[in-house]
């Protein structure tokens, strides 16, 4: 049932969103985990695994650590999986082309999650002052409420990001699918290869390793050789 799919995906979006920085941090927020989890709960684990594999390397070097707020790859992964599973019939697409199109449309929308998380952190900065005042007054209950409100702000930011990505992605896909379906279908094989290659390049570019270009060139040549042999 589509409504149930959206509710389940929304629950995953909130849980995985909290895992990014606010609670747990057991890595279910990573695309390689969040997307397969979403796909499994929706009955399509292979779709989630494919989405997660495409997205993981792209943001592996950009983690929400300290004051850094990268685009929300978690919500992109969950939303891409949901869109791929639910929109195939309406777009008259299936398989890899559908998956690639949904993922490409959702990826730029990760900036929405970045903005939402920044707002949540700003709100929680104000809550810190409230909590400190409560502790000075010996009001532990008020301090605890401030802490829980902080978690709620991150949860709301995750849910809002997920909802906006899904809604905007749905509208964009309906508008652009007639134009992009053919080119994406024709270039599906090359696009699938591009994701890991770009991800490897990003990781090598962020590493303080000598001869990074040589390593990337060797990886690229090896991948092409393996594809040719297979």
Secondary structure, 3 states (H helix, E strand, C coil): CHHHHHHHHHHHHHHHHHHHHCCCCCCCCCHHHHHHHHHHHCCCHHHHHHHHHHHHHHHCCCCCCCCCCCCCHHHHHHHHHHHHHHCHHHHCCCHHHHHHHHHHHHHCCHHHHHHHHHHHHHHHHHHHHHHHHHHHCCCHHHHHHHHHHHHHHHHHHHHHHHHHHHHHHHHHHHHHHHHHHHHHHHCHHHHHHHHHHHHHHHHHHHCCCCCHHHHHHHHHHHHHHHHHHC
